[in-house]
C-alpha cells in the first residue's frame, strides 16, 4: 500500500500552498453541497378537495373497513403506532375523536407499502499528499458515484367525508427505512410530515 509522502514545508511555495488549500476547500464545499442535496428526503405531497368546507368538520373516526372487528385480525404494532400518530396530529390540528357509536364528520384510512430502490451517492472526494508539480505538494481527486440498495416505505392517508361519500384530502410521504423494525419515532415523523398541509380548525366565534 502506497504511504503518503509528507513534504517539508520549506519545499512548498506560498503560492502552491494557497492553491492547494483552495482546491481542498472547493472540493469539500462541493461534496457537502452535493451530498446535502442527495440526502434530503422527498417532500410530502397532498391534495385537497376545493369544495370541502373544513370549518364544518369537528370530529374524526376510522373507516370501518380498517377495524380489527371487520378483518378478524388484531392491529399490528406498526398499525397501532400509525394510528396513534395520526390521532395525535389531528388533535393538534383542533379535531376531536368521535365518541364510540357516533358518526364522525371525517373518516380516516391509510395505506402502507415498501419497496427496494437504488440510492446513488453522486460525489466522492479524495485528498492526498505527495508529489505535485515536481516540487512536492498534494492533490484532490473526485471519485465516481457509488450506489446502494435501500428500502423505502410509503404512507398514504385518505380523509373522507361520509356525508358526501367523497375523499376531501389525501397525503403521501416516502421515507428511507433502516434495517429491522420501524421505530415509533420514524412513524411519528413521517405522519407529522404527511399532515403538514392538513387544514387546521379555526376557532368558531
C-alpha positions in Angstrom: 0.0 0.0 0.0 1.4 3.4 -1.0 2.1 5.6 2.0 1.5 9.4 1.8 4.7 11.4 1.5 4.8 14.4 3.7 6.8 17.2 2.1 8.7 19.6 4.3 7.0 23.0 4.4 10.1 24.8 3.2 9.9 23.0 -0.2 6.4 24.3 -1.0 5.9 27.9 -2.1 3.3 30.1 -0.5 1.5 30.2 -3.9 1.4 26.4 -4.1 0.2 26.2 -0.6 -2.6 28.7 -1.2 -3.6 26.9 -4.4 -3.7 23.5 -2.6 -5.8 24.9 0.3 -8.2 26.5 -2.3 -8.5 23.1 -4.1 -9.4 21.3 -0.8 -11.9 24.0 0.1 -13.6 23.8 -3.3 -13.7 20.0 -3.3 -15.1 19.8 0.2 -17.6 22.5 -0.4 -18.9 20.8 -3.5 -19.1 17.4 -1.7 -21.1 18.9 1.2 -23.5 20.7 -1.1 -24.0 17.8 -3.4 -24.2 15.3 -0.5 -26.6 17.5 1.4 -29.0 17.7 -1.6 -28.8 14.0 -2.1 -29.6 13.2 1.5 -32.8 15.3 1.7 -35.9 13.1 1.8 -38.6 13.7 -0.8 -41.2 16.4 0.1 -44.6 15.1 1.2 -47.5 15.5 -1.2 -51.1 16.4 -0.5 -54.3 17.1 -2.4 -57.4 18.8 -1.1 -61.0 19.0 -2.4 -61.6 22.7 -3.0 -65.4 22.2 -2.4 -64.8 20.8 1.1 -65.5 23.2 4.0 -63.1 22.1 6.7 -64.6 24.7 9.1 -67.7 22.5 9.3 -65.7 19.4 10.4 -65.2 18.8 14.1 -64.7 15.1 14.7 -62.9 12.2 13.1 -63.0 8.4 13.2 -61.6 5.4 11.5 -63.0 3.8 8.4 -64.8 0.7 9.5 -63.2 -1.5 6.8 -59.9 -1.0 8.7 -61.2 -2.1 12.1 -59.9 -5.3 13.7 -63.5 -6.5 14.1 -64.1 -6.2 10.3 -61.0 -8.1 9.4 -60.9 -10.5 12.3 -57.2 -9.6 12.6 -55.6 -7.7 15.5 -53.8 -4.5 14.7 -50.1 -4.9 14.2 -47.6 -2.9 16.2 -46.9 -0.7 13.2 -50.6 -0.1 12.6 -51.0 0.9 16.3 -48.1 3.3 16.0 -49.5 4.9 12.8 -53.0 5.3 14.3 -51.6 6.8 17.5 -49.5 9.3 15.4 -52.5 10.2 13.1 -54.7 10.7 16.1 -52.2 13.0 17.8 -51.7 15.1 14.6 -55.5 15.5 14.1 -56.0 16.6 17.7 -53.1 19.0 17.3 -54.9 20.5 14.3 -58.0 21.0 16.5 -60.2 18.0 15.7 -61.7 15.6 18.2 -62.0 11.8 18.0 -65.7 10.9 17.7 -67.2 9.0 20.6 -68.0 5.3 20.2 -71.2 4.8 18.3 -71.3 8.4 17.0 -71.0 9.3 13.3 -67.7 11.3 12.7 -67.5 14.3 10.4 -64.4 12.8 8.8 -63.3 9.2 8.2 -59.6 8.3 8.1 -58.0 5.4 6.3 -54.4 4.8 5.3 -52.2 2.5 3.2 -48.6 1.5 3.6 -46.2 0.0 1.1 -42.4 -0.7 1.0 -40.1 -1.3 -1.9 -36.4 -1.7 -2.6 -34.7 1.1 -4.5 -31.3 2.1 -5.6 -29.7 5.2 -4.0 -26.8 7.0 -5.5 -24.1 9.0 -3.7 -23.2 11.3 -6.6 -19.8 12.6 -5.4 -16.8 11.3 -3.5 -13.7 13.4 -2.7 -10.1 12.1 -2.1 -7.3 14.3 -0.8 -3.8 13.1 -0.9 -0.3 14.5 -0.1 2.6 13.6 -2.3 4.4 14.8 -5.5 2.8 17.8 -7.1 4.3 19.7 -10.0 7.6 18.1 -9.4 8.3 20.2 -6.3 6.1 18.5 -3.6 2.6 19.2 -2.6 -0.8 17.5 -2.7 -3.7 16.7 -4.8 -7.5 16.4 -4.7 -9.5 13.9 -6.8 -13.2 13.2 -7.3 -14.4 9.6 -7.3 -17.1 8.1 -9.4 -20.6 7.8 -7.9 -21.4 4.9 -5.6 -24.8 3.1 -5.4 -26.5 1.0 -2.8 -29.8 -0.7 -2.3 -32.1 0.8 0.3 -35.6 0.1 1.5 -38.2 2.8 1.3 -41.6 3.0 2.9 -44.6 4.9 1.6 -47.6 6.1 3.7 -50.8 7.4 2.1 -53.5 8.8 4.2 -57.1 9.3 2.9 -59.6 11.5 4.7 -63.3 11.1 3.6 -66.5 13.0 4.2 -69.0 10.2 4.9 -72.0 12.6 4.3 -70.8 13.4 0.8 -69.2 9.9 0.3 -66.2 11.7 -1.1 -62.5 12.0 -0.4 -61.7 15.5 0.8 -58.0 15.2 1.5 -55.1 12.9 0.7 -51.5 13.0 1.9 -48.5 10.9 0.9 -44.9 10.6 2.2 -42.0 8.3 1.4 -39.1 7.7 3.7 -36.0 5.6 3.8 -36.3 2.7 6.2 -33.5 1.3 8.3 -32.9 -2.4 8.8 -35.2 -4.1 11.2 -38.4 -2.8 12.7 -39.7 0.7 12.0 -39.2 2.8 15.2 -42.2 4.8 16.6 -40.1 8.0 16.3 -39.8 7.3 12.5 -43.6 6.8 12.2 -44.3 9.9 14.2 -42.0 12.0 12.0 -43.5 10.6 8.8 -47.1 11.2 9.9 -46.2 14.8 11.0 -44.8 15.4 7.5 -48.0 14.0 5.9 -50.3 16.3 7.9 -48.1 19.4 7.4 -50.6 20.9 5.0 -53.8 19.5 6.6 -56.2 22.3 7.3 -56.3 23.2 11.0 -59.7 24.0 12.6 -60.3 27.7 13.1 -61.8 28.8 16.4 -65.5 29.3 16.0 -66.9 32.7 17.2 
